[in-house]
Amino acid sequence: MGTLTICLGGDIVPTKINEQLFIAGDGKRLLGNELLNILASSDANIFNLETPLCDELEPIVKCGPNLHAKSDCVKGLKAMHITAVGCANNHTLDQGEKAMFHTEHLLKEQGIDVFGIGANLSEASKPYIIEKNGHRVGIYACAEHEFTIATETKAGANPYDALYSFDQVADLKSVCDYVIVMFHGGKEYYRYPSPDIQRICHRFVEKGADLVVTQHTHCIGCRENYQNGVIVYGQGNFLFEQSAFVDEELYANGLLLKINIGKSKSIEEIPVILQKDGCLSIGNEKERLAIISDYNNRSEDINIPDFCERKYKIFSQDYIEGYLRIPLGYINANIVLRIINRLIGRKLFMSMTNQKHRLSLLNIIECEAHRELFIKGLKNITRIE
């Protein structure tokens, strides 16, 4: 039995700044020699493709951006020595089912396997299995619910579902000697796990996962060694330029995980840094040490009792203002009201509601029965089903 090496990377989205390099299949420019050599010497390279590849745009109705990249960008993915992509994420259906299947076809034509999506829930939930050098590795990909989720009758991404996902991981562990979970969830640009995310990831490990990696947050988080598994809360982007949305310090740094499976098992975190030209570098020693030092410090933080709960409570105070503006921001098209709402959203919300109203809203969101009915009703009136 030999050693199996797998490189697991974060989010990839070709953007205007590097699109032509993807189309040209210029892996050396996109990644640089050192990083490209790391991937070339790996047995398998698995990434999260965060966008459909298509030339005909048919954006679905959703909140948030509808991403896309040109079909020919698949040449760049091939040039990176990518062997498989997980597409269980919140953008896989951004341009509709046709574009999703077109993307899958393009990738498979290039010899790149695809998992985490399908024509229905049964297909989307199928794991990806690597058999090589005497090892059998299973990879399970799932995503939180954000407009692109498959159902029994609808194509899309495999959802995280507490009634099924943990059992599916347990079933996968029964036929594999190593199991990886790619969980697309968590709050963007937050470096620590929420209490719920931590409980979910713990449960995946308890059910047999050897490595759980949360993606989607677009920033490097922290690591937890839990029971017999490893959890990386926030891998960061691999290659996704987002300067229009957030501070560069967050989105520009990511971790490539190099997993070695043999008589012993190890996981190496390799920092990757997005340059101004939209290409990647592993950086110099000082840059790498700084990234890993911050990562290690955050990893120590989450071992402090109640740290995640307390940190998340503080974080929620910053975001509640934006959430409270949502039901008020579209009262009508009056620009004055919108400006007022943005400036004093919380005060406006508080003045237009009383404690009974606020408790009712909390109950609708927190109680499973109310939340399910509320979601179904909103989908009906927005006609997205």
DOTOR-766728 format. One record per residue (C-alpha): residue in one letter; y, z, x. Coordinates in steps of 0.001 Angstrom, whole numbers. Each point is the difference from the previous one (the first is absolute). Example, Ala and Ser with C-alpha at 12.3 -4.5 7.8 and 13.67 -1.06 7.14 Angstrom:
BEGIN
{res->a; v->-4500; w->7800; u->12300} $
{res->s; v->3440; w->-660; u->1370} $
END
This chain:
BEGIN
{res->m; v->0; w->0; u->0} $
{res->g; v->3315; w->-1100; u->1488} $
{res->t; v->3612; w->908; u->-628} $
{res->l; v->1945; w->-1505; u->-2865} $
{res->t; v->3773; w->-270; u->363} $
{res->i; v->2198; w->-486; u->-3062} $
{res->c; v->3781; w->-328; u->24} $
{res->l; v->1627; w->1066; u->-3255} $
{res->g; v->3611; w->-1027; u->-559} $
{res->g; v->2656; w->633; u->-2602} $
{res->d; v->2106; w->-2258; u->-2196} $
{res->i; v->586; w->-3648; u->936} $
{res->v; v->2627; w->-2172; u->-1696} $
{res->p; v->1387; w->-3181; u->1586} $
{res->t; v->3766; w->-17; u->-547} $
{res->k; v->2801; w->-2455; u->735} $
{res->i; v->544; w->1378; u->3478} $
{res->n; v->-3529; w->-873; u->1190} $
{res->e; v->-1288; w->-2395; u->-2658} $
{res->q; v->75; w->-3033; u->2306} $
{res->l; v->-2095; w->1833; u->2591} $
{res->f; v->-2604; w->747; u->-2669} $
{res->i; v->4; w->-3628; u->-1127} $
{res->a; v->-375; w->-1168; u->3596} $
{res->g; v->-2888; w->2401; u->544} $
{res->d; v->1773; w->1460; u->3026} $
{res->g; v->-1908; w->3254; u->369} $
{res->k; v->1208; w->514; u->3568} $
{res->r; v->3655; w->3; u->-1060} $
{res->l; v->-645; w->2113; u->-3086} $
{res->l; v->-1986; w->2727; u->1764} $
{res->g; v->448; w->-393; u->3747} $
{res->n; v->-2812; w->-251; u->2528} $
{res->e; v->-996; w->3683; u->110} $
{res->l; v->-347; w->464; u->-3727} $
{res->l; v->-1645; w->-3374; u->-497} $
{res->n; v->-2567; w->843; u->2688} $
{res->i; v->-822; w->3289; u->-1706} $
{res->l; v->-802; w->-1847; u->-3217} $
{res->a; v->-1858; w->-2798; u->1797} $
{res->s; v->-2351; w->2527; u->1599} $
{res->s; v->-715; w->1865; u->-3252} $
{res->d; v->-3124; w->-650; u->-2092} $
{res->a; v->1977; w->42; u->-3260} $
{res->n; v->3699; w->111; u->-886} $
{res->i; v->895; w->1185; u->-3488} $
{res->f; v->3537; w->-49; u->-1437} $
{res->n; v->1849; w->430; u->-3287} $
{res->l; v->1538; w->-3295; u->-1138} $
{res->e; v->2971; w->1095; u->-2093} $
{res->t; v->969; w->-3360; u->-1457} $
{res->p; v->-1477; w->-3066; u->-1679} $
{res->l; v->57; w->-3236; u->2003} $
{res->c; v->1184; w->-2777; u->-2282} $
{res->d; v->2499; w->-2847; u->-365} $
{res->e; v->374; w->12; u->-3788} $
{res->l; v->1777; w->3134; u->-1200} $
{res->e; v->-842; w->1566; u->-3343} $
{res->p; v->1278; w->3584; u->340} $
{res->i; v->-1507; w->2531; u->-2357} $
{res->v; v->2118; w->2393; u->-2031} $
{res->k; v->279; w->3250; u->1960} $
{res->c; v->2476; w->2355; u->1607} $
{res->g; v->494; w->-370; u->3719} $
{res->p; v->-78; w->-3171; u->2109} $
{res->n; v->-2416; w->-2886; u->-613} $
{res->l; v->-1141; w->-877; u->3496} $
{res->h; v->-1373; w->-3316; u->1212} $
{res->a; v->-574; w->-1946; u->3199} $
{res->k; v->-768; w->-3673; u->525} $
{res->s; v->-3622; w->-1117; u->-77} $
{res->d; v->91; w->-1242; u->3599} $
{res->c; v->718; w->3540; u->1206} $
{res->v; v->-3755; w->500; u->-138} $
{res->k; v->-113; w->-1716; u->3412} $
{res->g; v->1785; w->2955; u->1524} $
{res->l; v->-2487; w->2458; u->-1480} $
{res->k; v->-2845; w->-2019; u->1481} $
{res->a; v->1736; w->-107; u->3381} $
{res->m; v->154; w->3807; u->3} $
{res->h; v->-3818; w->152; u->-7} $
{res->i; v->23; w->1641; u->-3439} $
{res->t; v->-3534; w->52; u->-1397} $
{res->a; v->664; w->1530; u->-3450} $
{res->v; v->2868; w->1131; u->-2186} $
{res->g; v->115; w->2590; u->-2730} $
{res->c; v->2226; w->-1137; u->-2856} $
{res->a; v->-164; w->3085; u->-2221} $
{res->n; v->3732; w->582; u->-93} $
{res->n; v->3038; w->-136; u->-2274} $
{res->h; v->1011; w->-3571; u->963} $
{res->t; v->-3251; w->-1946; u->-211} $
{res->l; v->866; w->-1340; u->-3482} $
{res->d; v->3728; w->-476; u->625} $
{res->q; v->-244; w->-3754; u->-678} $
{res->g; v->-2743; w->182; u->-2599} $
{res->e; v->-3776; w->-425; u->-51} $
{res->k; v->107; w->-3622; u->1127} $
{res->a; v->1835; w->940; u->3197} $
{res->m; v->-2368; w->2900; u->649} $
{res->f; v->-3057; w->-2248; u->-190} $
{res->h; v->1795; w->-2664; u->2044} $
{res->t; v->614; w->2612; u->2692} $
{res->e; v->-3641; w->1022; u->-41} $
{res->h; v->-1078; w->-3652; u->345} $
{res->l; v->2361; w->-620; u->2941} $
{res->l; v->-1247; w->3057; u->1845} $
{res->k; v->-3662; w->-794; u->-497} $
{res->e; v->602; w->-3557; u->1221} $
{res->q; v->1202; w->1549; u->3252} $
{res->g; v->-3059; w->2238; u->244} $
{res->i; v->1906; w->3124; u->-1067} $
{res->d; v->-1847; w->2179; u->-2501} $
{res->v; v->1827; w->1502; u->-2988} $
{res->f; v->-713; w->3210; u->-1905} $
{res->g; v->1687; w->2382; u->-2414} $
{res->i; v->847; w->-2691; u->-2561} $
{res->g; v->-1970; w->-2004; u->-2544} $
{res->a; v->-127; w->-1796; u->-3331} $
{res->n; v->-694; w->3347; u->-1664} $
{res->l; v->-447; w->3670; u->788} $
{res->s; v->-3651; w->-386; u->937} $
{res->e; v->781; w->-2626; u->2636} $
{res->a; v->3117; w->1734; u->1297} $
{res->s; v->-1819; w->3284; u->625} $
{res->k; v->-2650; w->-1511; u->2266} $
{res->p; v->161; w->1428; u->3522} $
{res->y; v->35; w->-2002; u->3204} $
{res->i; v->-2943; w->577; u->2347} $
{res->i; v->-179; w->-782; u->3721} $
{res->e; v->-3438; w->-139; u->1612} $
{res->k; v->85; w->-420; u->3753} $
{res->n; v->-1444; w->1531; u->3180} $
{res->g; v->-2405; w->2140; u->-2004} $
{res->h; v->2711; w->1566; u->-2167} $
{res->r; v->843; w->-375; u->-3658} $
{res->v; v->3619; w->759; u->-881} $
{res->g; v->1296; w->18; u->-3564} $
{res->i; v->3667; w->-397; u->-897} $
{res->y; v->1299; w->938; u->-3433} $
{res->a; v->3510; w->-1067; u->-1046} $
{res->c; v->1916; w->1262; u->-3027} $
{res->a; v->3601; w->230; u->-1145} $
{res->e; v->2163; w->2097; u->-2253} $
{res->h; v->985; w->-1555; u->-3324} $
{res->e; v->3008; w->-2309; u->437} $
{res->f; v->-156; w->-3218; u->-2054} $
{res->t; v->-2793; w->-1699; u->1999} $
{res->i; v->-3075; w->1960; u->-1061} $
{res->a; v->-3206; w->-1690; u->-1150} $
{res->t; v->-1671; w->963; u->-3263} $
{res->e; v->-3330; w->-895; u->-1580} $
{res->t; v->1585; w->-3235; u->-1249} $
{res->k; v->2918; w->-603; u->2360} $
{res->a; v->168; w->-1065; u->3652} $
{res->g; v->1762; w->2109; u->2597} $
{res->a; v->-362; w->2833; u->2473} $
{res->n; v->-2554; w->2797; u->-31} $
{res->p; v->1654; w->3137; u->-1429} $
{res->y; v->-375; w->3543; u->1217} $
{res->d; v->-1742; w->1735; u->-2883} $
{res->a; v->-1155; w->3591; u->302} $
{res->l; v->-2844; w->-724; u->-2448} $
{res->y; v->-1462; w->-2752; u->2187} $
{res->s; v->1502; w->-282; u->3489} $
{res->f; v->-1552; w->3139; u->1482} $
{res->d; v->-3452; w->-900; u->-1304} $
{res->q; v->381; w->-3538; u->1346} $
{res->v; v->723; w->1425; u->3446} $
{res->a; v->-3021; w->2306; u->-276} $
{res->d; v->-2177; w->-2988; u->-931} $
{res->l; v->1371; w->-1932; u->2971} $
{res->k; v->-761; w->2881; u->2364} $
{res->s; v->-3610; w->21; u->-1192} $
{res->v; v->-507; w->-3508; u->1448} $
{res->c; v->2372; w->111; u->3008} $
{res->d; v->192; w->2180; u->3082} $
{res->y; v->3819; w->-97; u->104} $
{res->v; v->2438; w->-305; u->-2925} $
{res->i; v->3710; w->-838; u->67} $
{res->v; v->2304; w->375; u->-3017} $
{res->m; v->3202; w->-2051; u->-116} $
{res->f; v->2088; w->1793; u->-2621} $
{res->h; v->3195; w->-1826; u->-969} $
{res->g; v->2147; w->2790; u->-1325} $
{res->g; v->2605; w->2651; u->628} $
{res->k; v->3803; w->-65; u->-73} $
{res->e; v->1685; w->-2600; u->2168} $
{res->y; v->1748; w->1277; u->3116} $
{res->y; v->-1337; w->3545; u->-328} $
{res->r; v->-1838; w->1145; u->3122} $
{res->y; v->-2154; w->2756; u->-1492} $
{res->p; v->-2667; w->21; u->-2711} $
{res->s; v->966; w->1207; u->-3433} $
{res->p; v->-2207; w->2861; u->-1227} $
{res->d; v->-1864; w->-2413; u->-2288} $
{res->i; v->-490; w->-2622; u->2720} $
{res->q; v->-1403; w->2675; u->2284} $
{res->r; v->-2442; w->1168; u->-2668} $
{res->i; v->-1103; w->-3581; u->-691} $
{res->c; v->-593; w->-729; u->3680} $
{res->h; v->-1882; w->3283; u->448} $
{res->r; v->-2250; w->-987; u->-2872} $
{res->f; v->-720; w->-3395; u->1541} $
{res->v; v->-1171; w->1770; u->3152} $
{res->e; v->-2079; w->2452; u->-2019} $
{res->k; v->-1676; w->-3001; u->-1650} $
{res->g; v->-944; w->-1543; u->3338} $
{res->a; v->2999; w->-1817; u->1491} $
{res->d; v->194; w->268; u->3777} $
{res->l; v->3535; w->-1386; u->124} $
{res->v; v->2629; w->-126; u->-2745} $
{res->v; v->3184; w->-1952; u->661} $
{res->t; v->2928; w->-56; u->-2400} $
{res->q; v->2161; w->-3100; u->140} $
{res->h; v->3014; w->-1105; u->-2088} $
{res->t; v->2450; w->2618; u->1318} $
{res->h; v->1356; w->-2418; u->2661} $
{res->c; v->417; w->2775; u->2555} $
{res->i; v->-2180; w->1989; u->2368} $
{res->g; v->-1075; w->3319; u->-1473} $
{res->c; v->-2456; w->2496; u->1430} $
{res->r; v->-3689; w->666; u->604} $
{res->e; v->-2342; w->2655; u->-1336} $
{res->n; v->-3504; w->784; u->1208} $
{res->y; v->-1726; w->1185; u->-3153} $
{res->q; v->-3657; w->1075; u->-109} $
{res->n; v->-1924; w->-2872; u->1613} $
{res->g; v->2684; w->-2615; u->-562} $
{res->v; v->3402; w->-1150; u->1192} $
{res->i; v->2937; w->-707; u->-2317} $
{res->v; v->3036; w->-2008; u->1092} $
{res->y; v->2788; w->560; u->-2497} $
{res->g; v->2220; w->-3024; u->523} $
{res->q; v->-1008; w->-2679; u->2490} $
{res->g; v->3326; w->-1787; u->-145} $
{res->n; v->498; w->-3734; u->-57} $
{res->f; v->-1758; w->-2346; u->2350} $
{res->l; v->2304; w->-3003; u->-380} $
{res->f; v->2496; w->237; u->-2855} $
{res->e; v->3725; w->-333; u->626} $
{res->q; v->1885; w->2015; u->-2648} $
{res->s; v->3522; w->348; u->1350} $
{res->a; v->1538; w->-777; u->-3384} $
{res->f; v->-1621; w->3046; u->-1569} $
{res->v; v->-103; w->2942; u->2404} $
{res->d; v->889; w->1355; u->3431} $
{res->e; v->-1725; w->-1855; u->2812} $
{res->e; v->-1254; w->3242; u->1550} $
{res->l; v->-2411; w->412; u->-2918} $
{res->y; v->-1460; w->-3444; u->-613} $
{res->a; v->17; w->-1370; u->3569} $
{res->n; v->-2654; w->2328; u->1435} $
{res->g; v->-3652; w->-2; u->-1000} $
{res->l; v->-3407; w->1019; u->1263} $
{res->l; v->-2935; w->-2262; u->726} $
{res->l; v->-3162; w->2086; u->-297} $
{res->k; v->-2733; w->-880; u->2485} $
{res->i; v->-3278; w->1411; u->-1295} $
{res->n; v->-2957; w->248; u->2383} $
{res->i; v->-3378; w->650; u->-1588} $
{res->g; v->-2969; w->670; u->2256} $
{res->k; v->-1923; w->3071; u->1112} $
{res->s; v->3307; w->1755; u->-564} $
{res->k; v->2953; w->-1033; u->-2133} $
{res->s; v->3673; w->-116; u->916} $
{res->i; v->3269; w->-1196; u->-1512} $
{res->e; v->2876; w->-1059; u->2250} $
{res->e; v->3507; w->-409; u->-1394} $
{res->i; v->1836; w->-2883; u->1687} $
{res->p; v->3743; w->-199; u->-802} $
{res->v; v->1395; w->-3411; u->-933} $
{res->i; v->3726; w->-681; u->-74} $
{res->l; v->1793; w->-2760; u->-1892} $
{res->q; v->2586; w->-1770; u->2138} $
{res->k; v->3309; w->-1545; u->-1107} $
{res->d; v->-1579; w->-3481; u->-6} $
{res->g; v->-2668; w->1015; u->-2518} $
{res->c; v->-2765; w->228; u->2605} $
{res->l; v->-2090; w->2980; u->1048} $
{res->s; v->-361; w->1914; u->3229} $
{res->i; v->-1954; w->3063; u->1060} $
{res->g; v->3219; w->1143; u->1671} $
{res->n; v->450; w->1724; u->3319} $
{res->e; v->-1608; w->3303; u->910} $
{res->k; v->3050; w->2045; u->-955} $
{res->e; v->177; w->-1607; u->-3456} $
{res->r; v->-3714; w->478; u->-615} $
{res->l; v->63; w->3635; u->1068} $
{res->a; v->2985; w->726; u->-2260} $
{res->i; v->-1744; w->-1528; u->-3032} $
{res->i; v->-3248; w->1873; u->625} $
{res->s; v->1821; w->3262; u->748} $
{res->d; v->1829; w->-106; u->-3348} $
{res->y; v->-3271; w->-937; u->-1734} $
{res->n; v->-1808; w->2931; u->1618} $
{res->n; v->2787; w->2422; u->-901} $
{res->r; v->-199; w->-1028; u->-3661} $
{res->s; v->-3771; w->345; u->174} $
{res->e; v->442; w->3598; u->1115} $
{res->d; v->2491; w->622; u->-2814} $
{res->i; v->-2486; w->-757; u->-2769} $
{res->n; v->-2388; w->2659; u->1325} $
{res->i; v->2569; w->2653; u->-893} $
{res->p; v->-994; w->1652; u->-3313} $
{res->d; v->1957; w->-1388; u->-2976} $
{res->f; v->1988; w->-2338; u->2274} $
{res->c; v->-755; w->-3162; u->-1993} $
{res->e; v->902; w->1694; u->-3281} $
{res->r; v->3298; w->1366; u->1315} $
{res->k; v->956; w->-3211; u->1808} $
{res->y; v->-735; w->-2109; u->-3077} $
{res->k; v->2066; w->2299; u->-2202} $
{res->i; v->3016; w->-609; u->2238} $
{res->f; v->-701; w->-3735; u->40} $
{res->s; v->-163; w->-81; u->-3793} $
{res->q; v->3518; w->1415; u->-234} $
{res->d; v->1346; w->-3102; u->1698} $
{res->y; v->-1840; w->-2392; u->-2314} $
{res->i; v->415; w->1666; u->-3376} $
{res->e; v->3550; w->-1393; u->-246} $
{res->g; v->-1291; w->-3570; u->88} $
{res->y; v->-2783; w->696; u->-2470} $
{res->l; v->2375; w->1635; u->-2464} $
{res->r; v->2273; w->-3038; u->88} $
{res->i; v->-2753; w->-2339; u->-1220} $
{res->p; v->138; w->878; u->-3729} $
{res->l; v->3811; w->78; u->130} $
{res->g; v->823; w->-2966; u->2220} $
{res->y; v->-722; w->-2650; u->-2599} $
{res->i; v->1588; w->1568; u->-3071} $
{res->n; v->2011; w->-3221; u->-261} $
{res->a; v->1528; w->-2592; u->2280} $
{res->n; v->3252; w->1941; u->357} $
{res->i; v->687; w->-65; u->3725} $
{res->v; v->2205; w->3082; u->-262} $
{res->l; v->-2837; w->2064; u->-1429} $
{res->r; v->-2324; w->-1225; u->2729} $
{res->i; v->2442; w->1008; u->2702} $
{res->i; v->486; w->3391; u->-1603} $
{res->n; v->-3757; w->431; u->-277} $
{res->r; v->-513; w->-797; u->3678} $
{res->l; v->2696; w->2441; u->1040} $
{res->i; v->-961; w->2860; u->-2292} $
{res->g; v->-3455; w->-965; u->-1208} $
{res->r; v->-1449; w->3494; u->-13} $
{res->k; v->3031; w->1531; u->-1681} $
{res->l; v->-14; w->-2769; u->-2590} $
{res->f; v->-3676; w->509; u->-683} $
{res->m; v->469; w->3754; u->-306} $
{res->s; v->2961; w->-398; u->-2350} $
{res->m; v->-1914; w->-2396; u->-2284} $
{res->t; v->-3135; w->2166; u->-200} $
{res->n; v->-841; w->3617; u->-570} $
{res->q; v->-2815; w->2148; u->1321} $
{res->k; v->-2265; w->-998; u->-2875} $
{res->h; v->506; w->-3724; u->739} $
{res->r; v->-666; w->487; u->3700} $
{res->l; v->-3157; w->2001; u->-667} $
{res->s; v->-1201; w->-2711; u->-2361} $
{res->l; v->521; w->-2656; u->2683} $
{res->l; v->-1851; w->2146; u->2516} $
{res->n; v->-2888; w->427; u->-2432} $
{res->i; v->-212; w->-3750; u->-672} $
{res->i; v->-265; w->-715; u->3712} $
{res->e; v->-2255; w->2889; u->973} $
{res->c; v->-2470; w->130; u->-2891} $
{res->e; v->-2736; w->-2627; u->347} $
{res->a; v->-215; w->-794; u->-3711} $
{res->h; v->3751; w->-406; u->-431} $
{res->r; v->326; w->-1962; u->3245} $
{res->e; v->-2753; w->-2437; u->-979} $
{res->l; v->1591; w->-636; u->-3400} $
{res->f; v->3477; w->-309; u->1498} $
{res->i; v->-1193; w->-2556; u->2567} $
{res->k; v->-1849; w->-2037; u->-2615} $
{res->g; v->3024; w->-20; u->-2268} $
{res->l; v->2343; w->-1074; u->2808} $
{res->k; v->-2367; w->-2815; u->941} $
{res->n; v->-79; w->-1175; u->-3584} $
{res->i; v->3773; w->-158; u->-397} $
{res->t; v->539; w->-1592; u->3421} $
{res->r; v->-2815; w->-2471; u->-712} $
{res->i; v->-1572; w->180; u->3434} $
{res->e; v->-3573; w->149; u->-1364} $
END
